[in-house]
Every structure is written in structure tokens, then in C-alpha cells.
Amino acid sequence: NFTYCPATGLAKGNEHSEFAGWAFPFPGVFLTEEFISEDEESEIVELMDQDDWKPSQSGRKKQDYGPKVNFKKQRLKAGSFTGLPSFSKKIVAQMKACSVLGGFLPVEQCNLDYTPERGSAIDPHFDDWWLWGERLVSLNLLSKTVLSMSCDSEDSIQLFPTFSTENGELGEEGTNCILSPRLVPSKEVTVAIHLPQRSLVVLYGDARYKWKHAIYRKHIEHRRICVTFRELSAEFSAGGRHEELGKELLEIAFSFQGRPV
């Protein structure tokens, strides 16, 4: 019932919903369009398709480049991890130009293949907090989609009115709104983040830790490949309890000689 606006960082109430004319700040999203060119996209997908895609949950297929993880027992080792794929070297280098990706060192890459024929989707979820760090980075290839954000918190969200007329003057309804800010339960709010083809999105802060993200079937219109990069949590980084293991995994990752595990 809200749509994220990259230009303002606001989640704005959808026109035909009960929240039309209302908005609230939605921090923790960085979105850049045309992160790679059409030629680069074609080349990357061609290289991916030379390797096998393994069946995954909810009608998806996947290719994993990363360490061997047991999330239940919180165990991590290199396993058969041989690094990120060679074609990602340029992508990772380009990320350094993004303001929110200073010091981002991906240790895992997961390619997910979605198609409408298989009913591909992914339910609302948080990415693991024990192993993966602050920033989740995804490159959206082959077609547009929508990242759907939802919140299970018992908190409320304070909405404020937006301009309700085209010329920027507050209409009669808008005037009334100013006098009565509106509180709504977080659980009643969903935010759509529109991801154009070849866009890069980063989730961090509240968008990473307070809001679950999902991709629904209705938002997969054509084949779509999502390339997600993850960094290690503080526990595996400099000064952390498992710093040495983290260093070892990063050395492997940055060899860029990987094959899917």
C-alpha cells in the first residue's frame, strides 16, 4: 500500500489505497539504475548459463559461490568454495563508486533464476544476521520486478501528509491532515521497491534488520536473475572472534576463480 521513492527516500501511499496522500521516511535503501550496460548484462547471463542451475525452493533455480554454512549449528568452513566467478570482478570494482558500499567485501555470491512458468517467488524473510553483515547487495537482471517490504513489529509508524494537488498547494484534505498526524501499526504497512532491469539495490539499517523482504509471483513477468552479494558479519571481520577464518574466506573469494558449489 506504499511505494518507495528513491529520489526522496520516502514511502508514499499508493493512489488507490487508504494511505493515498500520506508518506513516511523509509531509511536503509540505496538504488541505482543502469548499474551495468545491456552488453555487460548479456555477457554475464551467457556465462552464468554455461554452468548448471540447481533447483531451489519456491520455483527458483540457483548458483552458489560461497563457503559451506550450517546456519542451525552456526558452523562455517571453506568447503569446496573456490571464489567468486571471474565475471564478478568488474561488478565488485564498480560497487566502490557507490556511497553506501565503502569497504564492502563480498564473501558470497548467490545467483537466483526466476521465471513465471515455474511460479518463482521468495517469501518474506530476513537474511541471516549471525553470518552476513550489514549490507545486502542485489543486481537485478533481464527484467524488472518489485521487492516487497513488510514488518512484523508491534511498533507504529507515523505518517505525514504529502501535497494533494498537482500545483503543490495543499488541498482541503491535505489541510485537515496537517492538523492530525496519523499513527498506523507497522503490520498494516507494505512498501514496494520497484527494481528496474540492470538496477543495483542495497538494503542496510532498518531495511535490513526491521523489514522483511520478499518477491511475489505476480511481480515475475519474464525470466529474471538476481545476483546477491553478501559481506561477513563483525564476528568474522577485523577484531572479531573468527577474524582469521574471515580473512581466509575473503582471500578465496577475491581470487575470482570460482565455480558454483
C-alpha atoms as an extended CHARMM CRD file, in Angstrom:
* protein
*
       261  EXT
         1         1  ASN       CA              0.0000000000        0.0000000000        0.0000000000  PROA      1               0.0000000000
         2         2  PHE       CA              3.1110000000        2.2670000000       -0.1520000000  PROA      2               0.0000000000
         3         3  THR       CA              5.7390000000        2.7270000000       -2.8620000000  PROA      3               0.0000000000
         4         4  TYR       CA              9.3490000000        3.6690000000       -2.1740000000  PROA      4               0.0000000000
         5         5  CYS       CA             10.5690000000        6.8490000000       -3.8980000000  PROA      5               0.0000000000
         6         6  PRO       CA             14.3740000000        6.7170000000       -4.4840000000  PROA      6               0.0000000000
         7         7  ALA       CA             14.5710000000       10.4760000000       -5.0710000000  PROA      7               0.0000000000
         8         8  THR       CA             13.1840000000       11.4010000000       -1.6330000000  PROA      8               0.0000000000
         9         9  GLY       CA             13.7470000000        8.2610000000        0.4560000000  PROA      9               0.0000000000
        10        10  LEU       CA             10.0420000000        8.3210000000        1.3370000000  PROA      10              0.0000000000
        11        11  ALA       CA              7.4840000000        5.5450000000        1.2180000000  PROA      11              0.0000000000
        12        12  LYS       CA              4.4400000000        7.2080000000       -0.3730000000  PROA      12              0.0000000000
        13        13  GLY       CA              0.8720000000        5.9410000000       -0.0100000000  PROA      13              0.0000000000
        14        14  ASN       CA             -0.4760000000        4.4240000000       -3.2180000000  PROA      14              0.0000000000
        15        15  GLU       CA             -3.1380000000        6.3860000000       -5.0480000000  PROA      15              0.0000000000
        16        16  HSD       CA             -5.9290000000        3.8530000000       -4.6770000000  PROA      16              0.0000000000
        17        17  SER       CA             -5.1520000000        2.7670000000       -1.1250000000  PROA      17              0.0000000000
        18        18  GLU       CA             -6.4010000000        4.1430000000        2.1900000000  PROA      18              0.0000000000
        19        19  PHE       CA             -2.9480000000        5.7560000000        2.5670000000  PROA      19              0.0000000000
        20        20  ALA       CA             -3.1590000000        7.9830000000       -0.5200000000  PROA      20              0.0000000000
        21        21  GLY       CA             -1.7000000000       11.3940000000        0.3350000000  PROA      21              0.0000000000
        22        22  TRP       CA              0.4000000000       10.0530000000        3.2160000000  PROA      22              0.0000000000
        23        23  ALA       CA              4.0980000000        9.2260000000        3.4600000000  PROA      23              0.0000000000
        24        24  PHE       CA              6.8660000000        8.2710000000        5.9010000000  PROA      24              0.0000000000
        25        25  PRO       CA             10.6720000000        8.1070000000        5.7220000000  PROA      25              0.0000000000
        26        26  PHE       CA             11.9440000000        4.6650000000        4.6950000000  PROA      26              0.0000000000
        27        27  PRO       CA             15.6750000000        4.5580000000        5.5070000000  PROA      27              0.0000000000
        28        28  GLY       CA             18.1860000000        1.8830000000        4.5460000000  PROA      28              0.0000000000
        29        29  VAL       CA             17.6510000000        1.6190000000        0.7780000000  PROA      29              0.0000000000
        30        30  PHE       CA             20.1320000000        2.6170000000       -1.9150000000  PROA      30              0.0000000000
        31        31  LEU       CA             19.0040000000        2.1320000000       -5.5240000000  PROA      31              0.0000000000
        32        32  THR       CA             20.9410000000        2.9620000000       -8.6610000000  PROA      32              0.0000000000
        33        33  GLU       CA             19.6030000000        2.3480000000      -12.1690000000  PROA      33              0.0000000000
        34        34  GLU       CA             21.5800000000        1.0660000000      -15.1840000000  PROA      34              0.0000000000
        35        35  PHE       CA             24.3820000000       -0.1950000000      -12.9540000000  PROA      35              0.0000000000
        36        36  ILE       CA             25.7070000000       -2.2210000000      -15.8880000000  PROA      36              0.0000000000
        37        37  SER       CA             25.1630000000       -1.8790000000      -19.6480000000  PROA      37              0.0000000000
        38        38  GLU       CA             22.9490000000       -4.0980000000      -21.8390000000  PROA      38              0.0000000000
        39        39  ASP       CA             26.0690000000       -5.6830000000      -23.3660000000  PROA      39              0.0000000000
        40        40  GLU       CA             27.5180000000       -6.4550000000      -19.9330000000  PROA      40              0.0000000000
        41        41  GLU       CA             24.1940000000       -7.9500000000      -18.8570000000  PROA      41              0.0000000000
        42        42  SER       CA             24.0560000000      -10.2270000000      -21.9230000000  PROA      42              0.0000000000
        43        43  GLU       CA             27.6360000000      -11.3630000000      -21.3950000000  PROA      43              0.0000000000
        44        44  ILE       CA             27.1070000000      -12.1140000000      -17.6840000000  PROA      44              0.0000000000
        45        45  VAL       CA             23.9150000000      -14.1300000000      -18.2730000000  PROA      45              0.0000000000
        46        46  GLU       CA             25.5770000000      -16.0590000000      -21.1180000000  PROA      46              0.0000000000
        47        47  LEU       CA             28.4610000000      -17.0040000000      -18.7910000000  PROA      47              0.0000000000
        48        48  MET       CA             26.0420000000      -17.9940000000      -15.9990000000  PROA      48              0.0000000000
        49        49  ASP       CA             24.0780000000      -20.2370000000      -18.3580000000  PROA      49              0.0000000000
        50        50  GLN       CA             27.2460000000      -22.1710000000      -19.2000000000  PROA      50              0.0000000000
        51        51  ASP       CA             27.0840000000      -23.5820000000      -15.6530000000  PROA      51              0.0000000000
        52        52  ASP       CA             24.3210000000      -25.7340000000      -14.2040000000  PROA      52              0.0000000000
        53        53  TRP       CA             21.4190000000      -24.1510000000      -12.3330000000  PROA      53              0.0000000000
        54        54  LYS       CA             20.3610000000      -26.2250000000       -9.3150000000  PROA      54              0.0000000000
        55        55  PRO       CA             16.6730000000      -26.4550000000       -8.3020000000  PROA      55              0.0000000000
        56        56  SER       CA             15.8830000000      -24.2440000000       -5.2980000000  PROA      56              0.0000000000
        57        57  GLN       CA             12.7850000000      -23.5270000000       -3.2200000000  PROA      57              0.0000000000
        58        58  SER       CA              9.5870000000      -21.8560000000       -4.4790000000  PROA      58              0.0000000000
        59        59  GLY       CA             10.2050000000      -22.4020000000       -8.1850000000  PROA      59              0.0000000000
        60        60  ARG       CA             13.6290000000      -20.7950000000       -8.2740000000  PROA      60              0.0000000000
        61        61  LYS       CA             16.9620000000      -22.1370000000       -9.5530000000  PROA      61              0.0000000000
        62        62  LYS       CA             20.2980000000      -21.1190000000       -8.0570000000  PROA      62              0.0000000000
        63        63  GLN       CA             24.0570000000      -20.9760000000       -8.3830000000  PROA      63              0.0000000000
        64        64  ASP       CA             26.0350000000      -20.5010000000       -5.1560000000  PROA      64              0.0000000000
        65        65  TYR       CA             29.5520000000      -19.1860000000       -4.7980000000  PROA      65              0.0000000000
        66        66  GLY       CA             30.3820000000      -19.1510000000       -1.1120000000  PROA      66              0.0000000000
        67        67  PRO       CA             31.5990000000      -21.0180000000        1.9660000000  PROA      67              0.0000000000
        68        68  LYS       CA             29.9020000000      -24.0900000000        3.4040000000  PROA      68              0.0000000000
        69        69  VAL       CA             27.4670000000      -22.9880000000        6.1240000000  PROA      69              0.0000000000
        70        70  ASN       CA             25.3680000000      -24.7580000000        8.7200000000  PROA      70              0.0000000000
        71        71  PHE       CA             23.0660000000      -21.9970000000        9.9620000000  PROA      71              0.0000000000
        72        72  LYS       CA             21.3820000000      -24.1340000000       12.6330000000  PROA      72              0.0000000000
        73        73  LYS       CA             24.6620000000      -25.1200000000       14.3000000000  PROA      73              0.0000000000
        74        74  GLN       CA             26.3420000000      -21.8140000000       13.3720000000  PROA      74              0.0000000000
        75        75  ARG       CA             29.2770000000      -23.5120000000       11.7000000000  PROA      75              0.0000000000
        76        76  LEU       CA             31.2750000000      -22.1770000000        8.7870000000  PROA      76              0.0000000000
        77        77  LYS       CA             34.1400000000      -23.5200000000        6.6810000000  PROA      77              0.0000000000
        78        78  ALA       CA             35.5570000000      -23.0060000000        3.2070000000  PROA      78              0.0000000000
        79        79  GLY       CA             34.3520000000      -26.3990000000        1.9240000000  PROA      79              0.0000000000
        80        80  SER       CA             34.5320000000      -26.5180000000       -1.8800000000  PROA      80              0.0000000000
        81        81  PHE       CA             34.4140000000      -22.7160000000       -2.2150000000  PROA      81              0.0000000000
        82        82  THR       CA             36.8790000000      -21.5920000000       -4.9130000000  PROA      82              0.0000000000
        83        83  GLY       CA             35.9950000000      -17.8970000000       -5.0540000000  PROA      83              0.0000000000
        84        84  LEU       CA             33.5650000000      -15.5130000000       -6.7180000000  PROA      84              0.0000000000
        85        85  PRO       CA             33.2000000000      -16.0150000000      -10.5010000000  PROA      85              0.0000000000
        86        86  SER       CA             35.5830000000      -14.1890000000      -12.8470000000  PROA      86              0.0000000000
        87        87  PHE       CA             32.8000000000      -12.0480000000      -14.3640000000  PROA      87              0.0000000000
        88        88  SER       CA             32.0630000000      -10.5250000000      -10.9570000000  PROA      88              0.0000000000
        89        89  LYS       CA             35.4930000000       -8.8870000000      -10.6340000000  PROA      89              0.0000000000
        90        90  LYS       CA             34.3420000000       -5.8730000000      -12.6620000000  PROA      90              0.0000000000
        91        91  ILE       CA             30.9780000000       -5.6720000000      -10.8500000000  PROA      91              0.0000000000
        92        92  VAL       CA             32.6510000000       -5.6740000000       -7.4180000000  PROA      92              0.0000000000
        93        93  ALA       CA             35.1010000000       -2.9790000000       -8.5810000000  PROA      93              0.0000000000
        94        94  GLN       CA             32.2020000000       -0.8020000000       -9.8220000000  PROA      94              0.0000000000
        95        95  MET       CA             30.4800000000       -1.0650000000       -6.4420000000  PROA      95              0.0000000000
        96        96  LYS       CA             33.2310000000        1.0460000000       -4.8850000000  PROA      96              0.0000000000
        97        97  ALA       CA             31.7550000000        4.1030000000       -6.6040000000  PROA      97              0.0000000000
        98        98  CYS       CA             28.5180000000        3.7050000000       -4.5880000000  PROA      98              0.0000000000
        99        99  SER       CA             28.4440000000        5.9040000000       -1.4980000000  PROA      99              0.0000000000
       100       100  VAL       CA             26.9540000000        3.2150000000        0.7670000000  PROA      100             0.0000000000
       101       101  LEU       CA             29.3910000000        0.4860000000       -0.3020000000  PROA      101             0.0000000000
       102       102  GLY       CA             32.6460000000        1.8250000000        1.1490000000  PROA      102             0.0000000000
       103       103  GLY       CA             34.6810000000       -1.1370000000        2.4300000000  PROA      103             0.0000000000
       104       104  PHE       CA             32.1840000000       -3.6800000000        1.0830000000  PROA      104             0.0000000000
       105       105  LEU       CA             33.9960000000       -7.0190000000        0.6820000000  PROA      105             0.0000000000
       106       106  PRO       CA             31.6240000000       -9.6970000000       -0.6050000000  PROA      106             0.0000000000
       107       107  VAL       CA             32.4520000000      -13.2260000000        0.5020000000  PROA      107             0.0000000000
       108       108  GLU       CA             29.4230000000      -14.8720000000       -1.0960000000  PROA      108             0.0000000000
       109       109  GLN       CA             27.5070000000      -14.5490000000       -4.3470000000  PROA      109             0.0000000000
       110       110  CYS       CA             24.1760000000      -16.2240000000       -4.9890000000  PROA      110             0.0000000000
       111       111  ASN       CA             22.5440000000      -16.1720000000       -8.4400000000  PROA      111             0.0000000000
       112       112  LEU       CA             18.8050000000      -16.8690000000       -8.4050000000  PROA      112             0.0000000000
       113       113  ASP       CA             16.8170000000      -17.5800000000      -11.5630000000  PROA      113             0.0000000000
       114       114  TYR       CA             13.1000000000      -16.6880000000      -11.5020000000  PROA      114             0.0000000000
       115       115  THR       CA             10.5430000000      -17.4320000000      -14.2320000000  PROA      115             0.0000000000
       116       116  PRO       CA              6.7480000000      -17.0470000000      -14.2870000000  PROA      116             0.0000000000
       117       117  GLU       CA              6.3860000000      -20.5840000000      -15.7350000000  PROA      117             0.0000000000
       118       118  ARG       CA              7.8040000000      -22.1010000000      -12.5420000000  PROA      118             0.0000000000
       119       119  GLY       CA              5.8340000000      -19.7320000000      -10.2890000000  PROA      119             0.0000000000
       120       120  SER       CA              9.1110000000      -18.4360000000       -8.8640000000  PROA      120             0.0000000000
       121       121  ALA       CA              8.9170000000      -16.3740000000       -5.6730000000  PROA      121             0.0000000000
       122       122  ILE       CA             10.5320000000      -15.9110000000       -2.2700000000  PROA      122             0.0000000000
       123       123  ASP       CA              8.5450000000      -15.4700000000        0.9570000000  PROA      123             0.0000000000
       124       124  PRO       CA              9.0870000000      -12.5470000000        3.3740000000  PROA      124             0.0000000000
       125       125  HSD       CA             12.3150000000      -13.1830000000        5.2700000000  PROA      125             0.0000000000
       126       126  PHE       CA             15.3950000000      -11.6820000000        6.9090000000  PROA      126             0.0000000000
       127       127  ASP       CA             18.8210000000      -12.7280000000        5.6580000000  PROA      127             0.0000000000
       128       128  ASP       CA             20.8540000000      -14.3540000000        8.4290000000  PROA      128             0.0000000000
       129       129  TRP       CA             22.3750000000      -11.9270000000       10.9650000000  PROA      129             0.0000000000
       130       130  TRP       CA             24.9430000000      -14.2720000000       12.5510000000  PROA      130             0.0000000000
       131       131  LEU       CA             26.9910000000      -14.7430000000        9.3680000000  PROA      131             0.0000000000
       132       132  TRP       CA             26.0750000000      -11.9280000000        6.9950000000  PROA      132             0.0000000000
       133       133  GLY       CA             26.9230000000       -8.2970000000        7.6490000000  PROA      133             0.0000000000
       134       134  GLU       CA             25.0610000000       -5.0130000000        7.4020000000  PROA      134             0.0000000000
       135       135  ARG       CA             24.6910000000       -4.6230000000        3.6420000000  PROA      135             0.0000000000
       136       136  LEU       CA             22.8290000000       -6.8770000000        1.2080000000  PROA      136             0.0000000000
       137       137  VAL       CA             23.5650000000       -6.0380000000       -2.4090000000  PROA      137             0.0000000000
       138       138  SER       CA             21.4760000000       -7.3050000000       -5.3440000000  PROA      138             0.0000000000
       139       139  LEU       CA             21.8220000000       -6.7590000000       -9.0780000000  PROA      139             0.0000000000
       140       140  ASN       CA             18.5270000000       -7.2420000000      -10.9550000000  PROA      140             0.0000000000
       141       141  LEU       CA             18.9610000000       -8.7080000000      -14.4570000000  PROA      141             0.0000000000
       142       142  LEU       CA             16.7870000000       -9.4940000000      -17.5090000000  PROA      142             0.0000000000
       143       143  SER       CA             13.5060000000       -7.9410000000      -16.3140000000  PROA      143             0.0000000000
       144       144  LYS       CA             12.0190000000       -5.5250000000      -13.8110000000  PROA      144             0.0000000000
       145       145  THR       CA             10.4490000000       -6.6890000000      -10.5720000000  PROA      145             0.0000000000
       146       146  VAL       CA              9.2350000000       -5.4410000000       -7.1880000000  PROA      146             0.0000000000
       147       147  LEU       CA             10.8860000000       -6.0140000000       -3.8220000000  PROA      147             0.0000000000
       148       148  SER       CA              8.0460000000       -6.1650000000       -1.2690000000  PROA      148             0.0000000000
       149       149  MET       CA              8.8900000000       -4.9990000000        2.2670000000  PROA      149             0.0000000000
       150       150  SER       CA              6.8140000000       -5.9270000000        5.3310000000  PROA      150             0.0000000000
       151       151  CYS       CA              7.2180000000       -5.5650000000        9.0800000000  PROA      151             0.0000000000
       152       152  ASP       CA              6.1180000000       -7.8320000000       11.9570000000  PROA      152             0.0000000000
       153       153  SER       CA              6.9810000000       -5.2870000000       14.6490000000  PROA      153             0.0000000000
       154       154  GLU       CA              4.4680000000       -4.1940000000       17.2790000000  PROA      154             0.0000000000
       155       155  ASP       CA              5.5980000000       -0.5890000000       16.7060000000  PROA      155             0.0000000000
       156       156  SER       CA              3.5800000000        2.0860000000       14.9620000000  PROA      156             0.0000000000
       157       157  ILE       CA              4.6160000000        4.2540000000       12.0470000000  PROA      157             0.0000000000
       158       158  GLN       CA              3.9070000000        7.9780000000       11.9910000000  PROA      158             0.0000000000
       159       159  LEU       CA              2.6240000000        9.1550000000        8.6300000000  PROA      159             0.0000000000
       160       160  PHE       CA              2.6900000000       12.7260000000        7.4400000000  PROA      160             0.0000000000
       161       161  PRO       CA              0.6420000000       14.2920000000        4.6350000000  PROA      161             0.0000000000
       162       162  THR       CA              2.0730000000       14.9160000000        1.1830000000  PROA      162             0.0000000000
       163       163  PHE       CA              0.8920000000       17.5390000000       -1.2900000000  PROA      163             0.0000000000
       164       164  SER       CA             -2.5020000000       16.5420000000       -2.5670000000  PROA      164             0.0000000000
       165       165  THR       CA             -2.8350000000       18.8070000000       -5.6130000000  PROA      165             0.0000000000
       166       166  GLU       CA             -0.7860000000       18.9890000000       -8.8060000000  PROA      166             0.0000000000
       167       167  ASN       CA              0.2780000000       22.6210000000       -8.3740000000  PROA      167             0.0000000000
       168       168  GLY       CA              1.8270000000       21.8650000000       -4.9780000000  PROA      168             0.0000000000
       169       169  GLU       CA             -0.7940000000       23.6290000000       -2.8680000000  PROA      169             0.0000000000
       170       170  LEU       CA             -2.3530000000       21.6650000000       -0.0780000000  PROA      170             0.0000000000
       171       171  GLY       CA             -5.8820000000       20.7250000000       -0.8790000000  PROA      171             0.0000000000
       172       172  GLU       CA             -8.7060000000       20.7470000000        1.6260000000  PROA      172             0.0000000000
       173       173  GLU       CA             -7.9820000000       17.1540000000        2.6170000000  PROA      173             0.0000000000
       174       174  GLY       CA             -4.2830000000       17.9500000000        2.9950000000  PROA      174             0.0000000000
       175       175  THR       CA             -5.0580000000       20.8470000000        5.3130000000  PROA      175             0.0000000000
       176       176  ASN       CA             -7.0300000000       18.5690000000        7.6100000000  PROA      176             0.0000000000
       177       177  CYS       CA             -4.2040000000       16.0280000000        7.5460000000  PROA      177             0.0000000000
       178       178  ILE       CA             -1.6800000000       18.5390000000        8.8470000000  PROA      178             0.0000000000
       179       179  LEU       CA             -3.7130000000       19.0180000000       11.9910000000  PROA      179             0.0000000000
       180       180  SER       CA             -3.8200000000       15.3120000000       12.7880000000  PROA      180             0.0000000000
       181       181  PRO       CA             -0.6650000000       13.2680000000       12.1410000000  PROA      181             0.0000000000
       182       182  ARG       CA             -1.5730000000        9.6570000000       11.6980000000  PROA      182             0.0000000000
       183       183  LEU       CA             -0.1850000000        6.6220000000       13.5140000000  PROA      183             0.0000000000
       184       184  VAL       CA             -0.6480000000        3.1870000000       11.9350000000  PROA      184             0.0000000000
       185       185  PRO       CA              0.5300000000       -0.2570000000       13.1290000000  PROA      185             0.0000000000
       186       186  SER       CA              3.6710000000       -1.3610000000       11.2680000000  PROA      186             0.0000000000
       187       187  LYS       CA              1.9640000000       -4.6620000000       10.4450000000  PROA      187             0.0000000000
       188       188  GLU       CA             -0.6010000000       -2.8610000000        8.2730000000  PROA      188             0.0000000000
       189       189  VAL       CA              2.0880000000       -1.3400000000        6.0430000000  PROA      189             0.0000000000
       190       190  THR       CA              3.7530000000       -2.8660000000        2.9790000000  PROA      190             0.0000000000
       191       191  VAL       CA              6.2870000000       -0.9900000000        0.8620000000  PROA      191             0.0000000000
       192       192  ALA       CA              7.0110000000       -1.7650000000       -2.7900000000  PROA      192             0.0000000000
       193       193  ILE       CA             10.5420000000       -1.0470000000       -4.0340000000  PROA      193             0.0000000000
       194       194  HSD       CA             10.4740000000       -1.0870000000       -7.8410000000  PROA      194             0.0000000000
       195       195  LEU       CA             13.6400000000       -2.6260000000       -9.2720000000  PROA      195             0.0000000000
       196       196  PRO       CA             14.2420000000       -1.7480000000      -12.9370000000  PROA      196             0.0000000000
       197       197  GLN       CA             16.2170000000       -4.1090000000      -15.1710000000  PROA      197             0.0000000000
       198       198  ARG       CA             20.0040000000       -3.7610000000      -14.5690000000  PROA      198             0.0000000000
       199       199  SER       CA             19.4750000000       -1.8080000000      -11.3270000000  PROA      199             0.0000000000
       200       200  LEU       CA             21.5200000000       -2.3530000000       -8.1570000000  PROA      200             0.0000000000
       201       201  VAL       CA             19.8010000000       -2.2180000000       -4.7660000000  PROA      201             0.0000000000
       202       202  VAL       CA             21.4350000000       -2.1740000000       -1.3270000000  PROA      202             0.0000000000
       203       203  LEU       CA             19.4720000000       -2.9060000000        1.8690000000  PROA      203             0.0000000000
       204       204  TYR       CA             21.0380000000       -1.8350000000        5.1700000000  PROA      204             0.0000000000
       205       205  GLY       CA             20.0000000000       -0.4350000000        8.5730000000  PROA      205             0.0000000000
       206       206  ASP       CA             16.2430000000       -0.5690000000        9.1570000000  PROA      206             0.0000000000
       207       207  ALA       CA             15.5210000000       -2.0250000000        5.7070000000  PROA      207             0.0000000000
       208       208  ARG       CA             17.8610000000       -4.9170000000        6.5660000000  PROA      208             0.0000000000
       209       209  TYR       CA             17.0340000000       -5.5510000000       10.2270000000  PROA      209             0.0000000000
       210       210  LYS       CA             13.4410000000       -4.3190000000       10.7910000000  PROA      210             0.0000000000
       211       211  TRP       CA             11.7690000000       -5.0420000000        7.4590000000  PROA      211             0.0000000000
       212       212  LYS       CA             11.4530000000       -8.4260000000        5.7870000000  PROA      212             0.0000000000
       213       213  HSD       CA             11.8550000000       -8.5780000000        2.0120000000  PROA      213             0.0000000000
       214       214  ALA       CA             10.0400000000      -10.7780000000       -0.4900000000  PROA      214             0.0000000000
       215       215  ILE       CA              9.4470000000      -11.2590000000       -4.2190000000  PROA      215             0.0000000000
       216       216  TYR       CA              5.8940000000      -12.3140000000       -5.0880000000  PROA      216             0.0000000000
       217       217  ARG       CA              4.8670000000      -14.4200000000       -8.0850000000  PROA      217             0.0000000000
       218       218  LYS       CA              2.7590000000      -11.6240000000       -9.5440000000  PROA      218             0.0000000000
       219       219  HSD       CA              5.9260000000       -9.4980000000       -9.8770000000  PROA      219             0.0000000000
       220       220  ILE       CA              7.7830000000      -12.0380000000      -12.0310000000  PROA      220             0.0000000000
       221       221  GLU       CA              6.6160000000      -11.2750000000      -15.5750000000  PROA      221             0.0000000000
       222       222  HSD       CA              9.6070000000      -12.6750000000      -17.5220000000  PROA      222             0.0000000000
       223       223  ARG       CA             12.8410000000      -14.5040000000      -16.7150000000  PROA      223             0.0000000000
       224       224  ARG       CA             14.6950000000      -12.6090000000      -14.0050000000  PROA      224             0.0000000000
       225       225  ILE       CA             18.1170000000      -13.2350000000      -12.4980000000  PROA      225             0.0000000000
       226       226  CYS       CA             19.0090000000      -11.7810000000       -9.1230000000  PROA      226             0.0000000000
       227       227  VAL       CA             22.7200000000      -11.6400000000       -8.2590000000  PROA      227             0.0000000000
       228       228  THR       CA             23.0860000000      -11.1380000000       -4.4860000000  PROA      228             0.0000000000
       229       229  PHE       CA             26.3910000000      -10.3240000000       -2.8040000000  PROA      229             0.0000000000
       230       230  ARG       CA             26.8550000000      -10.6390000000        0.9700000000  PROA      230             0.0000000000
       231       231  GLU       CA             29.5870000000       -9.4620000000        3.3300000000  PROA      231             0.0000000000
       232       232  LEU       CA             30.6470000000      -11.1200000000        6.5900000000  PROA      232             0.0000000000
       233       233  SER       CA             29.2950000000      -10.0230000000        9.9760000000  PROA      233             0.0000000000
       234       234  ALA       CA             31.5030000000       -8.3390000000       12.6060000000  PROA      234             0.0000000000
       235       235  GLU       CA             32.2410000000      -11.7350000000       14.1750000000  PROA      235             0.0000000000
       236       236  PHE       CA             34.2520000000      -12.7130000000       11.0830000000  PROA      236             0.0000000000
       237       237  SER       CA             35.7560000000       -9.2810000000       10.3510000000  PROA      237             0.0000000000
       238       238  ALA       CA             38.7850000000       -7.4000000000       11.7100000000  PROA      238             0.0000000000
       239       239  GLY       CA             38.7900000000       -7.6330000000       15.5210000000  PROA      239             0.0000000000
       240       240  GLY       CA             36.0420000000      -10.2630000000       15.5530000000  PROA      240             0.0000000000
       241       241  ARG       CA             36.0800000000      -13.6660000000       17.2430000000  PROA      241             0.0000000000
       242       242  HSD       CA             36.5860000000      -15.5000000000       13.9290000000  PROA      242             0.0000000000
       243       243  GLU       CA             38.7160000000      -12.9030000000       12.1550000000  PROA      243             0.0000000000
       244       244  GLU       CA             41.2220000000      -15.4750000000       10.8160000000  PROA      244             0.0000000000
       245       245  LEU       CA             38.5320000000      -17.5950000000        9.1860000000  PROA      245             0.0000000000
       246       246  GLY       CA             37.0510000000      -14.4230000000        7.6880000000  PROA      246             0.0000000000
       247       247  LYS       CA             40.4330000000      -13.4810000000        6.1850000000  PROA      247             0.0000000000
       248       248  GLU       CA             40.8490000000      -16.9490000000        4.7030000000  PROA      248             0.0000000000
       249       249  LEU       CA             37.4010000000      -16.8270000000        3.0770000000  PROA      249             0.0000000000
       250       250  LEU       CA             37.9750000000      -13.3420000000        1.6580000000  PROA      250             0.0000000000
       251       251  GLU       CA             41.2600000000      -14.4560000000        0.0930000000  PROA      251             0.0000000000
       252       252  ILE       CA             39.4280000000      -17.2920000000       -1.6240000000  PROA      252             0.0000000000
       253       253  ALA       CA             36.5330000000      -15.0110000000       -2.6840000000  PROA      253             0.0000000000
       254       254  PHE       CA             38.8100000000      -12.3990000000       -4.2330000000  PROA      254             0.0000000000
       255       255  SER       CA             40.7080000000      -14.9350000000       -6.3480000000  PROA      255             0.0000000000
       256       256  PHE       CA             37.7060000000      -14.5980000000       -8.7310000000  PROA      256             0.0000000000
       257       257  GLN       CA             38.3100000000      -18.1580000000       -9.9560000000  PROA      257             0.0000000000
       258       258  GLY       CA             35.0950000000      -19.6070000000       -8.5680000000  PROA      258             0.0000000000
       259       259  ARG       CA             32.7320000000      -22.2540000000       -9.8820000000  PROA      259             0.0000000000
       260       260  PRO       CA             29.2630000000      -22.8070000000       -8.3800000000  PROA      260             0.0000000000
       261       261  VAL       CA             29.4660000000      -25.0330000000       -5.2870000000  PROA      261             0.0000000000
